Amino acid sequence: MTSRSLLLALAIPVLAMAQDRPMRRTAPVRTPELPTLPPWSQQIAIREGWLNKRHAMLLDMMRRHDIQMWIVVNEEFHDDPVTQYIAPPRPYTGNRDFFIFVDTGGTTLKRVAVTGYSEDNLKRWFESPDEPKPINIVLPELYDRFRPKRVAMNYGGRRGVTRSLTRDTYVDLVNQLGPEGQQRVVSAADLIEEYLDTRIPEEMEYYTKVVHLTEVLARRALSNEVIVPGKTRVGDVRNWLYDALGAAGVRTWFQPDLRVQRVGMGKATSRGFLAVAPESTTIQRGDVVHLDFGVTAMGFDTDWQKMAYVLKPGERDVPAGLKAAMKNTNTLQDVVMKKYSRPGALVSDVYDSTMAEMKRLGITAQVYSHPIGAQGHGLGAAIDFRSAQRPELGASGKRLRKGSYISIELNTRTPVPEWGGQEVFVMMEDDAHLTDDGWVFHRPRQEAWYLIR
């Protein structure tokens, strides 16, 4: 689809909403251009290039975790979320496809694929014969030959990506290993976390492009291209985003959500956060509108939250109280990102120091940032009020890893004089990467309200 046809396609819902209202002359609004991602075949080739570097890191990681054999199983209709990062990111439909990594004690990692049929591309990374042997022959042969002390499988973790192995497959595998081998089976959770939380430099360009695409779609959704005050409902904006994702050739990993705040509106909450607005909510003049939105592309997830204000008749800018509220959230971002975050820092220390700073500044704040990259709610060290102080989750002892990606997710609550002292949430979420000097955004943060006229 050309850029022009894409813009026309995305404009259709707005045109339909506008048909029942009189035409009026408005200043032209420049529509941001969508970044262009490579065609799907090129995306696969690029990601396969990353696989070379990832496999080169894996042997050292396995040794750090004292794992001599790692078995990843991809089930037809139940893909293991790790598969596309340890094997070529292509469809696998062989009922059960097995990817086995063995530390043979040498300098290279033995990689064996046991699939339902021969696949040409697998042979570039795995031993994959034209006539595949079944797993009940291959696995016992590998075990007897190399006698691994610890055989890791994808179960036993606290997150879905670390506990994806089905019970039936687990039973089959341990039976094939025999009584002795069964005693050597361990969880691969810690290995998976390090593997998926380790970024390589070649990914940066493309992740930044996916973040940019997320930014453009979010900015357009929170504009007059999509929203007509007094007519457009929350559900209309959500549907526009779904159609925009499809037209751009990408998808999302969670439902786009909008929150609406207005003078005199009760503060509905859910699980300690400002509640998502019902789809039937009509966006009115004077409203504060918040969008939570993410994109999935090229093996990456993004996460993005931004704020818009709907100008009232006669207004040309946002009330000063709302500007001050956004500044408070920008201040919170500065403290989290630059003052305390460094490679090797304990996440509990970063969180505690940040909240102490907010208390000194008189800012009511929440921080719930999470790793991102391969998965939206990724693996790694989270700067999050729900986990930073919970040793039972293993979180308080985690340290920030240089190069990791994170979703800097947080909010502040500020009384706004123009709203009679009513508190307004300003919630932000931006994707960033960790350097020696702290976190760096992939795209510039929001420092001024998006305006809907």
N, C-alpha and C positions, 0 to 999 in steps of 0.2 A: 504494500500500500504506500502511495506517495505521501509526502508530508501534507500536501494540500488536501488529498482525499481523507487523510486521517483527521485533519482539523474539521472538515465538513461533517464527518461521521460523528465526531464528539459534540458538534454544535447542535445536532438534531433535537435532543431533549430540551435544550434551552429555547430553540426556536418554537417548539411546540407549546411551551409554557407561555411564550410571549404573544401567541396569536390572539389571545383574548384581551389584550391591553393596548391602549393607543400608543402609536409610535411617538418617541420623543428624541430630541437631538442630544446626544451625549458625546463627550470627548472620546476619541478612539483609544482602546486599551490594547497595548501590545501583548500578543499571546506568546509566552515563552516557548522556544523551540525544544522539542523533545530530543534528548541525546539519542544517538543511533547505536544500537548494539550490533555486533556482527551477526550474520545469518547463523542459523542453528548449527549447520555443519561446521562452520568455523569456530563456534563456541565450543563444540565437542573437541575439536583439534587443539584449541587453546588450553582447555582443561586437561586434556591428555598430556600436554607438555608439562603442566604443573605436577602431574602424577609422577613423572620421573624424579623430581626433587623430593616429593613426599616419600616415595619409596626409599630414597637415599637416606632419609632421616630415621626411618623406622627401626633399623637394627639397633642403633644406639638407644632409642626410646625403649625398645623391648628389654634391653639389658639393664637400663635404669630401673625398670619395674620388675626385674627378675622373671621375665617371661621368655620361654624358649620356643613355644608354639602358640600362634594366635589363629583361631578359626572364626571366620565371618561367614554367616549363612544368609543367603538372600532367598526368600520364599516368594513364589509366584503369588500375586495378589496381596503380598505382605512384605514389601521391600524393606530390607534393613536400612535405616537412615545412614549407616556408615558406608554402604556399598559404593555409592557414587564418588566417594573420596579415597577408596583404596583400590578401585577397579575402574576401567574406562566408563565414563558416565553415559552408558547406553542402556536400553531396556534389557532386562533379564527375565526370561519366561520359561526357564527349564525346570519348573516345579520346585526343586531345591538346587541352588547353585552354591558351591562352596569355594571359598578363597582362603588358602592356608599359607601362613608365613612361618618359616622354621629357621631358628638360629642354629646353624650347623657348627658353630664354634670358630668359623673362619671370618673372613672380611666381607663376605657377601651374604645376602639374605636369600634363602631358598623360597621361591614363590610358586605355588601349585594351585591351579584352578581345576575344580571338578564340576563340570557343567553337563547339562542334559544333551548338548550337542556341541560339536566343534565350532569355535568362533574365531575368525581370522585375527581380529583386533586384539583378543586376549593374549595371543602368542607373543606380542611385543613386551608384555610385562610378566606373564606367567608361563610355566610349563603347562601346556594344554594340548594333549595329543589329538590327532584326527579321529581316533576311535577312543573316546573317553572311557576309562574304567569307572565302575561305580564306587561310591564313597566307602562302602563296606569292605572294599579291597584296598583302596588308596590309603585311607586313614590308618588302619592297623599296620600297613607296610611302613608308613612314615614314622609312626610311633616306635615300632620295633627297631627301625634303623637308627633313629636319633635319640631315643630315650629322653624326651624332654622332662625336666623336673616339674615344670609348671605349664599347664596347657590352659590358655585363656579363652574364654567365650563371652559373648555379649549378653551377660545377665548380671543381676545383683547390684546394679547401680541405682542411684536415687532419681535419675532422669530417664525419660523415655528412650533417648538415643543410646543409653548404656544398659538397657534391659530389654532389648528387642527380640532376643532369642525365644522362640516358642517352646512350650513345655515338651511337645511331641518330638521336636528336633533335638532338644537337649537330651531326652531319654535315649533316642537313637544313637547320638554321638557317644555318650558315656558307655553304652552297651558295647559299641564297636571298640572302644579303648580297653575294655576288659576291666577286671577287678582292680588291678594295680593302677591302670591309667585313670580310673574314676577318682582315685584318691589324689590325683595331681591336678584336677580341674579347678580353676580359680576364675574369679571375675576379671574381665578386661576393662572395667569401668575407668580406672585411673589412667591406663594406657590410652583409651579412647579420648579422655579429656585432654591429655597433653597433645595428642595427635591433632585433634580438631581445633584446639586453641592456639596452635602454632601456625602463624601466617608466613607466607613466603613473599618476597618483594614483588614478584611478577603479578601477584593478585591485585595489588594496590590500584593500578590504573583502572581495572575493570570494576572493582568494587566501588570506587569513587564514581564511576560512570553510572552504576546502578543507583547509588545514592542520589546523584544528580537527577536521574529520571524520576525517582521518588519525590524529590523536591518540586520538580516542575508540575507533576500531576497534583500534588497537594496544594500548591499555590493556585493552580487553575480551579481546583474544587472550591477553594475559599475565595472566590472572586465573582464578579457579576457575569462572567461567562456561564456560570452554573446557577448562581443564587439570585433570585428575584425576591427582595424583601416583601413579606406578606403573602407570598405564593409558594415558594419552594419549601418543601418539607425535608426533614433529615433523611428520610428514605430516598428522596430524589437524588440527593448528593451521593449517597452510598451507591445507588444504581449507576450514576454517571461514572463513578470511579471503577465499578466493575467493567463497564463498557470500555472505558479508557484503557484499563489493563489489557483487555482482549485485543483492542486495536493496536496497542504497542507491542504485542507479542510476548507479554510477560504475565505473571500471575501474582497472587498474594498468598501469604501463609496464615492470615487471620482476617476476620471480618473488619472492614473499615468502620470505625466508631466515631460518632460526633457527640459532644457535650455542649449544652446551651446554658448560659447563665444570663439572667436579666434582673432588673430592679424588681424587688418584691417577690421573686421566685424562691420557693423553699429550696434548701440545700439537700437534695436527695443524694444518698451515698450508697455505695456497694463495696463491701469488703474493705472499708476504710478509705475509699477513693470517691471522688465526685462521680455520680452515676451517669451512665450513657443515656442520652436522650431517646425517648421512644421515636420510632420512625415517623409517626404521625405528627410530630412537633413541627409547626410552621416557624420558620426563621423570620423574626420581626426586626424592625428598626430599633437600634439601641441594644441589641443582643451582643453578647460575647460568645463566639463560636470556636470550639476546640475540635481539632481533627487528629485522630490516631490512625496511622496508615502505614503499610509496609509493602515492599515489592520482593518477589522471588525471581531471580534470573542468574544464569551462569553458575549455579551451585551456591549462590549467596542469598541471604535474607537481609532486608533493611528494616528499620523501625524509625518512625518519624512522627513527631507531634508538633503542631503549630497552632497559633492563635489568630483569630480575626475579629474585627469589630464592625458592626453594621451601623453606618452613620445614620443619625436621626435627621429629620428635615431641618435644614439650615446649618447643620454641622459640616465643617470642612476638615476636622481632624479629631483625633481621639481625645477624650477628657484627660486632664493632667493626672488624675488619680490612677487611671489605667496605665498611663505611661510609667508612673512610679512603680506600679505593680509588676510590670514587665522588667523594669530595671532590677527589682529585687531578685527575680529569677535569673537574670543575667549575672548578678553578683554571686548567687549560689553556684552557677556553672563555673565561674572563675575559680572559686574556692575549691570545688571538687577536682577540677581539671588541672590546675596549675600549682596550687599552694601545697598540697599534700600528696598527690599521686606521683609516684616514681617507680620505675622497675624495681621489684623486690620488696615494695612496701606491703605491710600486712593490711588487708582490706578492713579489718576491724579498726586499725589505727586511723586509716583514711576517713572512715565513716565517723568515728568519735571526734576527731579533730575538726571535721567539717561542721558537725552539728554544734560543737562548742563555739565555733566561730559565728555561726548563725545566731546563736543565743546572745553572744556579745553584741552583735549588730541589731538585735531586736527583730529579726526576720523569722517568721513562722515557716518552717521548711520540712519537706520530706524528700528523701533520696532513695531511689529504688532502681539504680542502674544495673544492667545485666550484660554479660558477654554476648556477642553477636558475630555473625560471619557465616559459617556453614549452616547454622540454624538461628532463627530469630531469637529464641531464648536459648542462647548457646551455653557451652561448657566453659568453665574457667572461674576466675575470681570475680565475684559480684560485689559492688559497693551498694549494699541494699539493706534497708532497715530490718527487713524480714529475715535476713540470714547473717548479717555481720556479727551479731552477738549470740549466735546459736551453735555452740560447739558440736551438738549432735548432728548437724548437717555438714560438719567438716569445713564450714565456711570461714570461721573466725581465724583459722590458721593459714588460710590461703594467701598467697602473695601475688602481686601484679606481675605479669609477664610482659617483657618488652616486645613490642610489635603486635600484641593482642588487639583485637577490635572490641569495642564496647559500645553499648547504647547508653548514652548519658541521659538518663530518664529521671525526672525530678519535678517538684512543684513548690511554689510558695503561695501563701494566702495573705492578702493585703486588704485592710479596710479601705474602701474608696469613698472619699468625701462626696463626690457627685452622686453616689448611690446611697446617700444617707448613712455612711459608715458600714454598709454591707460588705462582707469579705468577698473577694474575687480570687479564684484560683487561676494562676498562670502556670500551665503545665507545658513543659518542653521535653523533647526527645530528639537527640541528634547522634549520629554514628561517628565514632572517633577511633583513633589508633594511638597506642602508647609509645612515646619517645622518651629519651633521657630527661627531657624537660617537662614531662607531663603529657596529658592527652591532647591530641590535635584533631579538630573536626575535619571530616572529609569534605564538607561544604560549609560555607559561612553560616553562622547561627542567625536566628531571628532576633533583631534588636529593635524593630519597629513593628507595630501592629499591621497585619494585612487589612486593607480597607475594602469593605463592600458598600457600594454607594446606593 
